[in-house]
Amino acid sequence: MPSAAARVVLVTGVSRFLGARVANTLQADPGIERVIGVDTVPPTAPLGRTEFVRVDIRTPSIAKIISSAEVDTVVHLNMVTSPSAPRAKAKEFNVIGTMQLLAACQRSPDMRKLVVRSSAAVYGSSPMDPAVFTETDEPVEAPTSGYAKDAVEVEGYVRGLLRRRSDLTVSVLRFANFLGPGVDSPLTRYLRLPVVPTVLGFDPRLQFVHEDDGIEVLRRMTVERHPGTFNVAGDGVLLLSQALRRAGRPYVPMPAPSMSVMGDAGRRFAGLSGFSPELLRWLTYGRVIDTGRLEAELSWRPKYSTEAAFADFVSTQGLGRGAPLQLIDRLAAALGRG
């Protein structure tokens, strides 16, 4: 589709790796006059000509910025996904922050476009799942906690905005788990555990999206007009066992209740932030999403397949080497005490 002529773009969550990379990509577009990045803490990475404004999107101040800068395009990336964040605070950022942001968008006469980072986690993970989820499929078991539940609520509020402002172009992107050199997430910390716990009797099918492909999709959605909801993932799938073997990670199958014990050991030895319920379900049942709608809409295919995205992550993280035997012994002893 032709360019939607984004002139002034506001990017939320700009102090995190995804927001910073999106802002840096958009500011290189000569058709965009201004890129404004907002977050609650200053960015650690250089933002070039992106204008940083320290603001909490949970407050009315975000509306003043959108209005005074005549923002016409908002790219909403400020979603807290880490289980290490206090749950009440994460929900406030994800849900209350989004509500405040959408209210500001609704009131602004300059607003033309909204791009929202969502997650394939909205489909949940269940033993009764379809082989592949399309955008029109409903979850067999809707998420009931954590970031996944927040993403479902956020999408509901976005649909409400579209009903009130049907003139807006709204793009909702349901990303598979990001992987790549710059990604730090509950998944990457899990994969870096010296001994990786898996759920006994299960070998889930997994999908990943490389950070470069995710950035390109966000760029295209920002500078072009592509309304709708789209799944985003690399082609193909990997079984968890295949992924761990390729990463050279020793793994220990164990009953699901024991995973929390392993998570405690991981916090002591590897800095893991714990296993959220949605991560545990995903590591049990997996999830596969269909990306045909996105590829048809953009006439584009991701550069990295799921397998290639994982391979790039492994090569840049120095994985592929097994854990020392003494460390395995220490973890086994910790499990025994649990």
N, C-alpha and C positions, 0 to 999 in steps of 0.2 A: 504494500500500500504506500501511497505517497507520504512524505513527511508531514507530521502534524504541527510543524513549526514551533517546537518548544523553544521559548526564548529565555525564561527564567525558571530554572529547575532547583527544587529543594530536595535534598537527600537526607533522610533521617538515619541515625545510627552511624554517622560518618567517622567516628573514632574507632570503629571495629574494622577488621580486615576487609569485609565485603563492602561496607559503605565507603571506605577509603578508595578501594579499587574502582568502584562504580563512579565516584566523584572524579577521580583522575582520568577515567576513560571519557566521561561526558565533557569535561572541560577542554578536551582536545578537539571537540567538534566545533568548527567555526560558526555553525549555525546557531549555537547556543550562546547567548549574550552573557549570562551569569549562572554560576552554579553556587548554591548556598548549602553548606553542610551544617547540620545541627546535631548536637549530642550533649549529654550531661557532663562529660569530661573532655578535655582538650585532646586532639589526636596526637599520636606519637609519630605517625608517618607524615611526610611532607604532602601537602594538598595542592601545591601549585597555585593556580589562580582561583581555586575554590575558596569562597569566603566562609570562614568558620564562625558560627554563632553558638555560644554556650547557652543552651536552653533545655528545659525539661518539657517534653511534649505532653506531660500530664497537666501542665498549667496553661492558663489562658494566654501566656506570652507567645505561644506558637501561632495563635491567630493574628497577633500584631505583626509578626514577621512576615507571614504569608500576605497580609494585607498591604503593609508598607512597601514590600519589595515587589508587589504585583506578580507574585509567583503564579505561573500558569500550569506547571507540572510538578507533581509531588511523587518522589520515589520512596516508598516507605519500607525501610529495611531494619528498623529498630525493634527487633524481636529478641527477647532474652530466651535462649534455648538451654542454657547450662543448668543441670540439676543442683549445682553448688550454690546458686543464688537462692536466697530465702524465697520460699514459694509465694508468700503474700506480696513481696516486692516485685517478683517477676511477673505475677499476674497484673499488678498495677501498671507496669510498663507496657505489657503486651495488650491488655484489654482496655484499661482506663486511658492509657496513653493514646491508643488508636482511636478511641471514641472522641477524645479531645481534638485530635488531629483531623478526623473526618468532619467534626462539627465546624472546624475552621475552614476546611475545604468547601463545605456546603454553603457557608456564608459569603465566600469570596467570589465576586463577579468576574475576576480574572481567571479563575480555575478552569482548565480545559481537560486535564488528564491526570489520572492516578494510576500508579504502578505499585502493586503490593506483593511483597515477598511472603508467600505462604509456604506450606509444607505438605508433602505427600503423607505426612503423619495424620492428616485429617481423615484418611481412609481407615485408620486403626490397623491392627494386626490380629488376625483371628484364624483358627483352624478351619473356619467355614468360608474364608475369603475366596472370591473368584481367582482364577489363574492370573488374570491381568485386570487392573482397575482402569476404566476410562473416566473421563471427567464427569460423566453423567451418573456414574455408579454411586450408590449410597454405601456407607460403611456397614458391614455385617454387625459389628459391635462398635458403636461410636466411642471415641476416646472419652474417658471419664476423669482424667487427671492431667496435670502438667502442661507442658508446652503444646502437646497435641490438642488438648481441650481448648487452650487459648486460641490456637489457630482456627479451630472450628468457629469460635465466637467471633473472632476478627472477621472471618469471611461473612458471617451473618450481618455484622455491622456495615461491611462494605456493600453488600446487596441492598441494605436499607438506604445507604447514601445514593445508590444508583436509582432507586425508586424516586427519591426526592429531587435528584439532579440528573434526569435522563439525558441531558446534554453532554455529560461528561463521558470521556473515553476511559474505561476502567479495565485494567489488565491484572488478573490475579494469577500468580505463578506458583504452582505446587511443586516445589523442588524435591528431588530425591536428596539423600545425604551428600553434602559437598565433600570432595576430596581434592587434594592438591598440595603443593609446597607450602602455601601460606595458611592452610586451614588448621585451626586448633578447636576441637569440638569434643563432646563426650565420646563420639565414635572414634576419633583419632587417638584420644587418650586410652580408650579401651584396647585399640589395636597395638598400642605401645606397651601394654602391660608385659612384664617379664614372663609371666605364665598367664595365658588367656583362658578364662573360664567359658565354657559353652554349656548349653542346656542339654542334658542327657536325653538321647533319643530324637533330637531335632537337628536338622541341617538346613537352615533357612536360605531361601533365594533372596539375594540382595542386589540393589542397583545403586549406582553412584553417578554424580554429575561432577565433572572436572570444573574447578573454579574458573578457568578461562572460558569454558562454554557457558557457565552461568552468567558471567559478566557480559558476554556477547548477547545473550538473550535479554538481559536487563537493558542493555544499550539499545537494542532494536526496539524493544517495547517503549522506550522513552522517546526516541526520535522519530518513530513511525507510529501509525495508528493500527493497533491490533486489539480491539476490545474482546473480552471473554476470559474464560478460565482455562489454563493450560498446564498439563503435566510437563515437567522438565527432568530428563534423565539421559544418561548415556545409553547407547544401544546395548542389548544383551544383559545377562545376569551372571553373577558369581555365587556359588554356594559359599557359606561361611567357612567350611572346611577347606575349600580351594583357596580362599583369600588368605587364611592363616598359614597354609603351607607355602604359598608364594611369598608371604612376608617373613617366613622363617620363624614364626612364633610357635613355641610349644604351647599346647592347649590341653585342658583337662575337662572332659565332660563330667557334669555333676547335676544332681537334681536341682530343679529351679529354686527351691527354698535356700539351698546352699550358696546360691549366687550372691546373696547379700553379704555372706561371710567373706566370700572372695573379694567382694567390693571393699570391705573393711580392710582386708590385707592389701589390696591395691592402693588404698589411700595411704597406708603406712609406707609401702615400698616404692610406689610409682606416682603418687600424687593424683590418682584418679579421684574424681569428685563423687563417685558413687553411681549406682545403677538406678535410673528412674524407672517407674513402672512401664512407661511407653518404650524405653530402650530395651527392657527385659522382654517385653512382648515381641518386639521387632526381632530380637536375637533368638526368639523361639520360633515364630511363625513366618518372619520375613514379610516382604511386600513387593509386588511388581506392578509398575504403572505403564500404561500405553502412551506413547508420545506422538502418535500419528497426527493428532490435531495440530500440535505445535509445528511439526515439520511441514504440514500442508499450508499452514497460515504464513509461515516465514519463507517457504521454499528453501529450507535450510536443514542440514543435519549436523549434529554435534561433531566436533573434531575428534573428541575422545569417546570411545566406547566405555562401558562400565569397567571392562577388563583393563583398558589402556589407562583410565583415570586411576585405577588402583595401582597399576604398575608404576605410574609416575610418582604417586605418593610414596610407595615403597622405596623407590630409587633415591628420592630426595630426602627421606627421613633416616637413611642409614639403616633400614630394617633388613631382614634377611639373615641376621645372626642370632643364634639360639641363646637362651639365658644360661648363665653359669649354673652348674649343678648345685652348688651350695645355696644359691638363691632359691632354686626350686625346693630344696630341702626346708629352707626357712618358711616358705609359703605353705608347704605341706604341714609343717608343724603348727603354724598359725591356724590352719583349717581344722587340725585335730583338736586344738584347744577350743575352737568355736563349737 
